[in-house]
Each structure stands twice: as C-alpha cells, then as structure tokens.
Amino acid sequence: MNKKPFGLNIGITSIKVVWLSSLKEGFLLDASIISPAPAKGMLSESPLDQEEMARTIETAVANAKIVSKFVNVALPENQVYTKVIEMPILSDKELSSAIFWEAEQNIPVPLSTITLAWNVLKRPQKSIGNEKMHVLMVGAPSVLVNKYQKVLLMAGLRINALETELLSIIRALVLSENFPPSIIINIGSISTSLAIIRNGIMIFTYSIPTGGIAINRAISTDFGLTPTQAEEYKKIYGISKEAFGGKIGKAIEPILNSILAEVKKSLVFYSEKYKDDKPIRQVLLTGGTAKLPGIDLFFTNNTGIETAIANPWKIILNQNELPQQVLDNGPDYTIAVGLAMRDNEN
C-alpha cells in the first residue's frame, strides 16, 4: 500500500486535493483536483449529510487517481482556537504542564471539550535579556475532530495528520527563515484568517467571520442576482472602477474594508511590538477570493505595502507540465499543497 499522504482541504463550497512527491530539489505534483462540496458540507451534524460528504471525498480522490489511503487534513480556522503565545524558555516537560494554564486563559470554553495541541515555533538557546519562546497553541473542539475522523473513515481513508489551515498555508508559502516580514491573508468562503510572519515563523494570528460568500451576498442584494450569478460577476469584474461602471466594485468594497480594518490593526500591533528595522514588507493573499480582479491593488493602495497573490506552485519542479487551469487556481490550492508537503518523504 502506498503510504505517502495526500493533502485534503474540505471547504464550504469545494474540496481540494493535492498529492506530491518529494525530491531533494523540490516537489513533483502527482495529482490535484477541485470538486464541488455538498451543500451542507461538514457544517451538518446529520448522518446522511456526512455520508454524502464521505462519498464526495471518495469520488474526488478516485477521480484524481490517488491510490494512497493516508491523508493530511486541515481543520477550518473559524472553528478552532489558535493563538501564538510568548512564554519563558521552558523544557518540553515544563511546557507540557504550563500549556494548560495558558489554554485556560486563552480558550473561552471548558478544556474538557477541547483537543489541545501545541508546537514550539521558536525556542532560543538561552535567554538573552527578555527573549522568550514562541509557542503555537491550538484547541480543536473534540466533536469537530471526531466528525472529521468519522467522515474520512467512511470515505475509506486514514488520517495521518490534522492541523489548522494557517499552518498548511505557512508551510506552502514560507520556505525559509529569510522570508520577508509579511501578512498572509487567507480569504475563505465564510471567514478570513490573518497571520503575521517574522523570521520565518508565525507570531500573530487572527480570524474574522467574513469572506467570499459575504461578497457574493452583497452583489446579489445590490443587483437582484442569484448567488451563482453573483459569483460569476465577482470573478469577471472584481473591484475594478472601470468595468461595469465600477458598480460591482462598490458593492464589494464594504466587505473588503472590514478585512482591511483588521489588517491595519495587525500592522499597528506589529509596529508597536517590534520597533526595529524589519517592517512588514509584503501582503500575501490566498484563498479563492484572492483571484478577485483588482484585489491586490486594493490592498496595496490602502496599506501602502506591496501586495501579491500567493503562488503555492513555486515549489513544484514540473510547473511547466501543469494545465493552465491548475496554475490559474493556485490560491485555491494553497492549503492542500501545504498539507501534501507535510511528512512527505522520498
């Protein structure tokens, strides 16, 4: 049996699957696919809906011609509690005791209902001045973890790893500690997640409850369109001030402004905490809404920071063999790429 795990990103509107092979120079893309997700998706507690989701996943994996039964999966950022905390430099044993106290302070639900995980992002060799260690703490509701295990088991798959979407995104995009200080903005269907990267690690993360579906709703309301029509208008016209008389852009702008407000707060947090010569150098956009025409210019103009659309295919050695549709949909695949990179051995 092929035990090389593939990446599976179960979104609200679509399922993304990526399977990679690891070489010394980089990765080869063995398989990828985007398939529509069932209407109720993983949000439903109904056994029938969960069976439908399992069948959809099974079909997508078969259509991608993936023969591995081992899968790495991302839990949705808006359903887990993620925080980067600074702590005194501790040993692993000391940290395993102290982390529960930190969890009680930062997770607003009883810890008995949570599956808690943590990862040391940075541990200085010895304390210099006030230098501290950075720890990523993730609390996932146990019912959510159990649901994913159940659905994937029904799909005939075995979970190799469960992690959060942002961890996958960072693995796909942040390839060394020399990565410039950046804000990564992942605009999903129903939520947007922000992460600040410094010296190659995440130092701050935040999630807000707005995303691509809110944009569609705004267009639909303003123009009397169906959600499907609104999605098409969004893809074609984006926030251009010229196209369609700029009307679509005006409908979209309030949603983007709400995301922009949180980005600006994050920039203030960073500049006040790190008063040095490493300002934020770039904004990276990922997720399906990152393909919105003009969105990069919107964030460049409103933050004064160069903004780019993330390209997770940079690590792929056989890029020139990929279909144009796969290349064009790079931002959609970022989470799945990061998941496929995890534990991928030659």
Buried (B, 14 or more C-beta within 10 A) or exposed (E): EEEBBBBBBBBBBBBBBBBBBBEEEBBBBBBBBBBEBBEBBBEBEEEEBBBBBBEBBBBBBEEBEBBBBBBBBBBBBBBBBBBBBEBEBBEEEEBEEBBEEBBEEEBEEEEEEBBBBBEBBBBEEEEEEEEBBBBBBBBBBEEBBEBBBBBBEBBEBBBBBBBBBBBBBBBBBBBEEEBBBBBBBBBBBBBBBBBBBBBBBBBBBBBBEBBBBBBBBBBBEBBEBEEEBBBBBBEEBBBBEEBBEBBBBBBBBEBBEBBBEBBEEBBEBBEEEBEEEEEBEBBBBBBBBBBBBBBBBBBBEBBEBBBBBBBBBEBBEEBEEBEEEBBEBBBBBBBBBBBBBBBBEE
